[in-house]
Amino acid sequence: MDNLKNILWFGHASFSFVNNDGNRIYYVDPFDLKTTSLEKADLIFITHAHPDHFSQQDIEHIIKDDTLIIAPPDILEKITIESERKVSVAPNNNYTVKSFSFQTVPAYNNHPEKIKFHPKENNWVGYIFELNGQKIYHAGDTDFIEEMKDFVKFEIDFAMLPIGGGYTMDYKEAAQAANAIKAKFTVPMHYRRLLGDKYPSVEEEFKQLVTNSSVVILEEVS
C-alpha cells in the first residue's frame, strides 16, 4: 500500500511521517525509539504528558537546531528550548506551522474508573494531519468519546486508534470508534506492550469487529 510507505510505527503510540513536500519529517509521541540513527525531526507533536508519550530522552535523539515542538502547554513548560520553537495547542483548533496544516481534537477518558488518567479538563489532544493528500488522525490516549461520532465529516484516510484497554479504549470500544469515524483505513496502536502474548488474538478480533474501515496492522520499526 503506497500510502503507508511514508508512515513508520515505532511501537506503542509512536509514529513518524514523511511529508513529500520538502521531504520533511514529523514525529508523534516519540517513545522507546530502538535506534538513535533516525532522521531528525522538523516537527515533533506530543499528545499528552504521560511518559510513554512525552519522553524527553527520545526527543533528544531526533531534535535538531530548528525543530519545532507542538504540544499542550503543560508539556512545553518542561522543555528547555527557545520559546519561538514551541507551539502551544488546545483541542478543537486549526493550525499552520512551517506551511503544514493540522487540527487538534479532544482526547480524554469518559469512563468513571479511568477519568483520573486523562481528564477532559487537561485539554490534551489528538491530531488530524493533512499530509501528502491524505488525512491522518492520531487519537492520542482516549476512550470512545462523544466527539468522535462527528469525525466522519473529516473524511479521514488513516485513523490511529489505541486498542489496548487499561488507560484507553479496549479493542471492542475502539472498534465502535472505528465504525463511527469510518476512516478508509484504521491502524491499531497502544496495545502490544500492554497485552503481551495476547496481542495477536486481539488484533484478529479487532479486525472482525471493524466493519466500516479496513484494518491495517503495521510492522514495528526495530
Secondary structure, DSSP 4 states (H G I P E B T S, - for coil): -GGGTTEEE-STT-EEEEETTTTEEEEES--S-S-S-SPPPSEEE---SSTTT--HHHHHHH--TT-EEEE-HHHHTT--S-GGGEEE--SSEEEEETTEEEEEEE----STTTTTTS-GGG--EEEEEEETTEEEEE--S----GGGGGGGGG--SEEEEE-B-SSS-BHHHHHHHHHHH--SEEEEES-HHHHGGGHHHHHHHHHHH--SSEE--PPBP-
